[in-house]
Structures are given as structure tokens and as C-alpha cells.
Amino acid sequence: MIYKYRAKRGPQDILEGTIEAGSEKEAVEKISLMGYLPVHVEEFIPTSKTSYPPSRRKLYGKIKSRQITIFSRQLASLLRSGVPILNAINIIREQSENPYLKYILQNIHNEVKEGAAFSSALAKYPEIFSPLYIAMIRTGEDTGNLPEALLRIADYRMKQEELLSRFRMSLAYPILMAIVGLATVVFMLTFVIPRLMRIFMGQELPLPTRILISISHCLRAAGLWIILILAIIILVIRRHLKTKTGKLSLSIIKLRLPILGDLMLKAELARFSRTLELLIKNGIPIIKAIDIAIPVLENEVIKNRLRQSYKELTQGGSFGRSLKNSKIFPLFMSNLISVGEESGKLDEALAEVASSYERDTDEAMRIMSSLLEPLMILGMGLVVGFIVIAMLLPIFEINVMAR
């Protein structure tokens, strides 16, 4: 529950804000532990759509990645214009249309106003601000270049969002075609064919027609059971994939897929290289930067191998040589990183690796998208063609017998 409070910080200094607690007594205790004297505490009840949310649980996950990117860019612009950080946060909060984001920014504003570092205030919301984001902000605070750090993280997030958007767009049309095609085939098998087959009752039917009738009968008789079994299988698989063993198994399968495995590897390595480049450019030491960059990846096989390289690096080894000894990472990446380490320009080497793999991934996605559409049309054509031929074969046989 959210409680609105008024408290004294000094003889003449009165604060107002909100705090999350299980009861009014707990809210008073929390305010006292903060070093304030509670004057008035009451449960906060929202009165409009733009009010602060009643609880974090109801609003979990309602802030989109794009909104955080916009927040970062707006805050950087305001800070570069000379606006104090408290005023800047308040300006963005007032302009935001997302109630949950308003709530978060109000709390961050209160934390900073009370003397907390901006990065420490952000760290209280790990579901919104990643360790990468917080590390960038903390480094920006330490070096006095917070606006520059915000711009870098905003640019980085924008590129990642654009890549994800292109991937989704490339799959949108094929998925729509698959859904419509599957629905059409099911409709024909369950409603159209049973009615047409009544015409041929008592006639010896050809093999394709018998196969089609068997499939139709199976769908009509056990359709609900088939759906239930598929749902159970999907649920079991999803639960298994949440375990460490399941994640590792899926990661191995992804990397071993023909064509797609190489594409997924390059996409992961591009994301890792771009993240590591960003952190190093921002002045974060290489060992800490790798530790922050590894969780950005999704593939457990790659993450485990990078953790091994991280361990070797902490023991005085070479990052590039460690990658070269692994069979996962391409020589192009390990060689460039080795050269970057020796020349002291690791960030430039990582930028080259990221740019190269991003281009390869983007090109591969365009090719796959252009090939996937005609392949799906061909596949659906074959299925529908088989159904039509199976339905017409008995008619042809009747005509032949009549002659």
C-alpha cells in the first residue's frame, strides 16, 4: 500500500512525499528510520487516471523500454541546458503520461532531494533500470559527465530497440500468414470436407481421399483432446525452460541449428560487443565492464564461456586469447579483441566487431524475411492443393467409370 506523509526534517523544514508500507504503523516506522518526525500519515487513494498507482504489484511491467529511452534523452537535454537535476526530474515527471513512471520519478526525486545519489535512487528499481544502466549513470556521476552518460545509454538503447523492432516486423507477416492458413485448413477439414464426403458414401475412395477423411474424422472426434494435450506439452516445456538445465539445453539447440545458429551467435556477440564498448568508453574498467555486460546476453552457453574468460582475466590472463581458445567465438572477434588489447584501443576493436556482426545479422534477417514469405505461400499451396486433389479424385474416377 502507498501512504502519503508530511514530516519534519528540521524546526522549519517540512517534507511531503509517498512511501510504500504494509500498514500505517509500518509507514510511520519507516519515516522515523529515515530521520524524520512524522506529522501526518494517511493511505493514498488515487482520484484520477493520472494519479500515482495504488501499489507496485498492479503496475509491474507497465513501463515500456522506449519510455526509459525517452526519459534518458530528455534528462540529458535538460541537464546540458543547465537545469538542476531535481528540477529536470520534476519537469519530466509532470510531462509523463504513464502513472507508474510518474510514481517512480516522484520517488526518485524525493530520494535525490534527501541527499541520495541519482544512481542509488535508480538502483531501487532493478526491474526498470538494469545494472548496465545504473553502472553508466554511476560512472557519469563520478566523472561529472552525467549528461554524456545519459546520451550514450539512450543511443545504445535506441539501437537495440530498432534491431528488435526490425526482427519483429520481419516475422509479423509470415506469422499472420501461418495463422490464417492454419485456420483455413482446420475449417476445411472440420466443416467443409465432412459435408462433401457424404456424396461419395458407399464408393471405394482413392488413398489421398481416405487419408484426408481420416484426418478430418480425427480432428472432429478428438480435436479438444489434441488441443488439451498440446497445451499441456507447451506448459511443461515452458516450465522446463525456466530451469537452469532447460535454459542451457535450449541454448545448445539454438547454436546447433543450421543457418539460424550462426545468425543467433552473431546477434548475441554483436549485443555483447556493443555493450562492452559502451561501458569501456564510459570509463568503466574492463573487468567490471565484462561482469556487467554478460547478463545482457540470453544464450547460456555463450554466457558460461564468457564467465570463464572473465575468470581468466581476473587471474591475469588475456581476454582475446581466452576467447580464441574457445571453440564458440569466431577468430574474427578474438583476433580483433587481441589487437585492441595490445594497442590500448579495445573500445574501437569492440565497435568494429559489433558493427560487422550487426550488418551481417541485419542482412541475414532481410534475406530470411524475403525467402520466408514465398516458402510459406508454397507450403500452404501444397497443403491446400493436396486437399483439393483429394476431394476431386473421386469425381474423376466416377467420370472415368461412366465412360
Summary of the structure (lengths in Angstrom):
residues: 403
radius of gyration: 29.7
end to end distance: 84.2
largest distance: 110.4
contacts: 1152
relative contact order: 0.07
helix: 75%
strand: 5%
